[in-house]
Amino acid sequence: MATSQHGGIKDRAQKGFENGAKYDKHRPSYSASATEELLQQCRVSGRKHAKILDLAAGSGKFTEVLAKRSEEYEIVAVEPHDGMRKVLEEKRLPHTTVQSGKADAISLADESADAVAVAQAFHWFADEASLKEIHRVLRPHGVLGLIWNIEYYNAPQESDPPTAWEKKVQDLTWTFQDEEARFRHKKWRKVFEDQSKSTPLSLIIASDQFFALPLGEHTEKFEIWLSKEQIWKRYATISHIAVLEGEERERTKQTVMDALNSSEVETNEKGEVAVHGLTYIVWSSKIPGDGRASLTEVERPGA
């Protein structure tokens, strides 16, 4: 069955992010070090008034971090979900313009953005149309930067959670099957890999390629102490958990709480439990022109 959409937003995203205020309250922000790494790789760290497109800005978790920077970036925050965008608009962030829009239809002029940042969202629209549109709005050799905060309980299966309770909840997460690709499935990488076909000339010519390969990548560990109820509320903001109702939701919560109440779980003096995860940062430089450029002309990621 084809995935239904609401105004271009996939059904699961429309329902899962319906409560933008709850998402904004319980989802994590981005560390200063991870943000600096991303902005350096996007070549805008220290650049006064650089124009950054914050694409799929959601409730503005990453937009807030950008708006507080001393560079006083010109930020254009684009978000298609009405509920999430409303939360962002109410923050009235400085130097920030909030717009409705989708990744494959961005209301910016050609080559007008110094960088495009996508926080916690690229897996929702990792397709050729979106990549082409991002390429269009970026200035020559501009950089697309992606960032995700991923708790181990929502991580790829091959990851190694540091505690038993996080492994149990990770196993629970992977029992949910739906049509949407999540970060943990790693299918978002395919759009970059599929930019050009493998031919005898592929080592010389970047045919129909919008962004340089290989992707630049960096990871950073994080840890946060939360009460058991706060951990459930944070877990419940994952879109495919947020849409659960009735007995299924109660069973899911009980499984999470049982894992947290296991005898091996360590708590601090406040009764809080450590949640562990990784911040993933990925970036790639735009190949100027229409995507047909000699690889010798392309600025490599991180160059």
C-alpha positions as CSV (number, residue, x, y, z in Angstrom):
1,M,0.0,0.0,0.0
2,A,1.3,3.4,-0.9
3,T,2.1,5.8,1.9
4,S,-0.6,8.4,2.2
5,Q,0.4,12.1,2.5
6,H,-1.0,15.3,4.0
7,G,0.0,18.3,2.0
8,G,3.1,16.5,0.9
9,I,3.9,15.2,4.4
10,K,4.0,11.5,4.9
11,D,1.1,10.2,7.0
12,R,3.3,8.8,9.8
13,A,5.1,12.1,10.1
14,Q,1.9,14.1,10.1
15,K,0.4,12.0,13.0
16,G,3.7,11.3,14.8
17,F,4.6,14.9,15.1
18,E,1.1,16.2,15.8
19,N,2.1,17.4,19.2
20,G,4.9,19.8,18.4
21,A,5.1,21.2,21.9
22,K,5.6,17.7,23.4
23,Y,8.3,16.9,20.8
24,D,10.0,20.2,21.6
25,K,10.0,19.5,25.3
26,H,11.3,16.0,25.4
27,R,13.7,15.8,22.4
28,P,17.3,16.7,23.0
29,S,19.1,19.8,21.8
30,Y,22.6,19.7,20.1
31,S,25.9,20.1,22.0
32,A,28.1,23.1,21.3
33,S,30.9,20.7,20.1
34,A,28.7,18.9,17.7
35,T,27.2,22.1,16.4
36,E,30.7,23.6,15.9
37,E,31.8,20.5,14.0
38,L,28.9,20.7,11.7
39,L,29.3,24.4,11.0
40,Q,33.0,24.1,10.4
41,Q,32.4,21.3,7.9
42,C,29.8,23.5,6.3
43,R,32.4,26.3,6.1
44,V,30.2,28.8,7.9
45,S,31.7,28.7,11.4
46,G,33.0,32.3,12.1
47,R,31.4,33.7,9.0
48,K,29.3,36.7,10.0
49,H,25.8,36.8,8.6
50,A,26.2,33.7,6.4
51,K,22.8,32.5,5.1
52,I,21.8,29.1,6.4
53,L,18.8,27.1,5.3
54,D,17.6,25.0,8.2
55,L,15.5,22.5,6.2
56,A,12.8,20.5,8.0
57,A,13.4,22.7,11.0
58,G,10.6,21.1,13.0
59,S,10.0,22.8,16.3
60,G,13.3,24.6,16.0
61,K,15.6,22.6,18.2
62,F,18.6,23.2,15.9
63,T,17.3,26.6,14.8
64,E,17.6,27.8,18.4
65,V,21.2,26.7,18.5
66,L,22.0,28.5,15.2
67,A,20.2,31.7,16.4
68,K,22.3,31.9,19.5
69,R,25.6,31.9,17.6
70,S,27.8,35.0,17.6
71,E,27.9,34.9,13.7
72,E,24.3,36.3,13.7
73,Y,23.5,34.0,10.8
74,E,20.7,34.8,8.4
75,I,18.5,31.8,9.0
76,V,15.7,30.6,6.8
77,A,13.8,27.8,8.7
78,V,11.6,25.7,6.4
79,E,9.1,23.3,7.9
80,P,6.0,21.7,6.3
81,H,4.2,20.4,9.4
82,D,1.8,23.1,10.7
83,G,2.0,22.0,14.3
84,M,5.7,21.9,14.5
85,R,6.1,25.1,12.6
86,K,3.7,26.9,15.0
87,V,6.0,26.0,17.9
88,L,9.0,27.3,16.0
89,E,7.2,30.5,15.1
90,E,6.2,31.2,18.7
91,K,9.9,31.2,19.7
92,R,10.5,34.4,17.7
93,L,14.1,33.6,17.2
94,P,16.4,36.5,16.1
95,H,17.7,36.7,12.5
96,T,15.3,33.9,11.6
97,T,12.6,33.7,8.9
98,V,10.2,30.8,9.2
99,Q,8.6,29.4,6.1
100,S,6.3,26.6,5.1
101,G,7.9,24.4,2.5
102,K,9.2,20.9,1.6
103,A,12.6,19.6,0.7
104,D,11.6,19.2,-3.0
105,A,10.0,22.7,-3.2
106,I,12.0,25.3,-1.4
107,S,11.1,29.0,-1.8
108,L,14.6,30.3,-2.1
109,A,16.4,31.7,-5.1
110,D,19.0,29.6,-7.0
111,E,22.5,29.6,-5.3
112,S,21.3,31.8,-2.4
113,A,22.3,29.7,0.6
114,D,25.8,29.4,2.0
115,A,24.9,26.1,3.7
116,V,21.9,23.8,4.2
117,A,21.5,22.1,7.5
118,V,19.1,19.2,8.2
119,A,18.7,18.2,11.8
120,Q,17.0,14.9,12.7
121,A,15.0,14.7,9.5
122,F,16.9,13.9,6.3
123,H,15.7,10.2,6.3
124,W,12.2,11.5,5.8
125,F,13.0,12.9,2.3
126,A,16.2,11.2,1.1
127,D,15.2,11.1,-2.6
128,E,16.6,12.5,-5.8
129,A,14.0,15.4,-6.1
130,S,15.0,16.7,-2.7
131,L,18.7,16.3,-3.3
132,K,18.3,18.2,-6.6
133,E,16.4,21.0,-4.9
134,I,19.0,21.4,-2.1
135,H,21.7,21.5,-4.8
136,R,19.8,24.3,-6.6
137,V,19.6,26.6,-3.6
138,L,23.2,26.1,-2.4
139,R,25.9,28.5,-3.6
140,P,28.8,26.9,-5.6
141,H,30.8,24.6,-3.3
142,G,28.2,25.2,-0.6
143,V,27.8,22.3,1.8
144,L,24.9,20.1,2.9
145,G,25.2,19.2,6.6
146,L,23.1,16.5,8.3
147,I,22.9,15.9,12.1
148,W,21.1,13.4,14.2
149,N,20.9,12.8,17.9
150,I,20.4,9.0,18.1
151,E,19.9,7.2,21.4
152,Y,21.1,3.6,21.4
153,Y,17.6,2.4,21.8
154,N,16.8,3.9,18.4
155,A,20.1,3.1,16.7
156,P,21.1,0.7,13.9
157,Q,21.0,-3.0,14.9
158,E,24.8,-3.4,14.8
159,S,25.3,-0.7,17.4
160,D,26.3,-1.9,20.9
161,P,24.2,-0.3,23.6
162,P,26.3,0.2,26.8
163,T,23.6,-1.1,29.2
164,A,21.2,-4.0,29.3
165,W,18.1,-1.9,29.5
166,E,19.0,0.1,26.4
167,K,19.6,-3.1,24.5
168,K,16.1,-4.4,25.6
169,V,14.5,-1.2,24.4
170,Q,16.5,-1.3,21.2
171,D,15.1,-4.8,20.6
172,L,11.6,-3.4,21.2
173,T,12.2,-0.6,18.7
174,W,13.2,-3.0,16.0
175,T,9.9,-5.0,16.4
176,F,8.0,-2.1,14.9
177,Q,7.7,-2.4,11.1
178,D,6.3,0.2,8.8
179,E,6.8,1.6,5.4
180,E,9.0,4.6,6.5
181,A,12.7,4.4,6.5
182,R,14.2,5.7,9.8
183,F,17.8,6.8,10.4
184,R,18.5,3.4,12.0
185,H,17.7,1.7,8.7
186,K,20.5,3.7,7.0
187,K,18.5,3.8,3.7
188,W,19.0,7.6,3.6
189,R,22.5,6.9,2.3
190,K,21.2,5.4,-0.9
191,V,20.3,8.7,-2.5
192,F,24.0,9.8,-2.4
193,E,25.2,6.4,-3.7
194,D,22.7,6.4,-6.5
195,Q,23.7,9.9,-7.9
196,S,25.8,8.3,-10.6
197,K,25.9,5.0,-12.2
198,S,28.9,2.8,-12.2
199,T,30.6,3.0,-15.6
200,P,34.1,2.8,-16.9
201,L,34.2,6.6,-16.8
202,S,32.9,6.9,-13.2
203,L,36.4,7.5,-11.8
204,I,36.8,10.5,-14.2
205,I,33.4,12.0,-14.6
206,A,30.9,12.7,-11.9
207,S,27.9,12.0,-14.1
208,D,24.6,13.5,-12.9
209,Q,26.1,13.9,-9.5
210,F,24.9,16.7,-7.2
211,F,27.1,16.1,-4.2
212,A,30.7,14.9,-3.7
213,L,31.5,11.5,-2.4
214,P,32.6,10.0,-0.1
215,L,30.5,11.6,2.6
216,G,32.3,13.3,5.4
217,E,31.3,11.7,8.8
218,H,31.8,12.4,12.5
219,T,30.3,10.9,15.6
220,E,30.1,12.2,19.2
221,K,28.9,10.3,22.2
222,F,26.4,11.9,24.6
223,E,24.9,11.0,28.0
224,I,22.0,12.5,29.8
225,W,20.4,11.5,33.1
226,L,16.6,11.4,33.2
227,S,13.8,10.0,35.4
228,K,12.3,6.8,34.2
229,E,9.1,8.6,33.3
230,Q,11.1,11.2,31.3
231,I,12.8,8.4,29.4
232,W,9.4,7.0,28.4
233,K,8.2,10.5,27.4
234,R,11.3,11.0,25.3
235,Y,11.0,7.5,23.7
236,A,7.3,8.2,23.0
237,T,8.3,11.2,20.8
238,I,9.7,8.8,18.2
239,S,7.1,9.1,15.4
240,H,6.1,5.4,15.2
241,I,5.7,5.3,19.0
242,A,3.9,8.6,19.2
243,V,1.1,7.2,17.0
244,L,0.4,4.2,19.1
245,E,-3.0,4.1,20.9
246,G,-4.8,2.0,23.5
247,E,-3.5,-1.4,24.5
248,E,-0.6,-1.3,22.1
249,R,0.7,1.9,23.6
250,E,0.2,0.6,27.1
251,R,2.1,-2.6,26.3
252,T,4.9,-0.7,24.7
253,K,5.2,1.6,27.8
254,Q,5.2,-1.4,30.1
255,T,8.0,-3.0,28.2
256,V,10.1,0.1,28.4
257,M,9.3,0.5,32.2
258,D,10.1,-3.2,32.8
259,A,13.5,-2.7,31.2
260,L,14.1,0.4,33.3
261,N,13.1,-1.3,36.5
262,S,15.4,-4.3,36.0
263,S,17.7,-5.0,38.9
264,E,20.8,-4.2,37.0
265,V,19.8,-0.7,36.1
266,E,21.8,1.9,38.0
267,T,20.3,5.1,39.2
268,N,21.7,8.3,40.7
269,E,20.7,9.9,44.0
270,K,17.7,11.5,42.2
271,G,16.5,8.1,40.9
272,E,17.5,9.1,37.4
273,V,18.9,6.7,34.7
274,A,21.7,7.5,32.2
275,V,20.6,7.5,28.6
276,H,23.4,7.1,26.1
277,G,23.6,7.9,22.4
278,L,25.6,9.2,19.5
279,T,25.3,12.5,17.6
280,Y,25.9,11.7,13.9
281,I,27.2,14.5,11.7
282,V,27.4,13.9,7.9
283,W,28.3,16.4,5.2
284,S,29.0,16.8,1.5
285,S,30.0,19.6,-0.9
286,K,27.8,20.7,-3.7
287,I,29.2,19.9,-7.2
288,P,28.8,23.2,-9.1
289,G,26.7,23.4,-12.3
290,D,24.2,20.7,-13.2
291,G,26.1,17.9,-11.6
292,R,28.4,17.1,-14.5
293,A,31.8,18.0,-13.3
294,S,35.3,16.6,-13.4
295,L,36.1,15.1,-10.1
296,T,39.3,17.2,-10.1
297,E,37.1,20.3,-10.0
298,V,35.1,19.2,-6.9
299,E,36.0,20.4,-3.4
300,R,36.1,17.3,-1.3
301,P,34.1,17.2,2.0
302,G,36.2,18.6,4.8
303,A,38.7,20.2,2.4
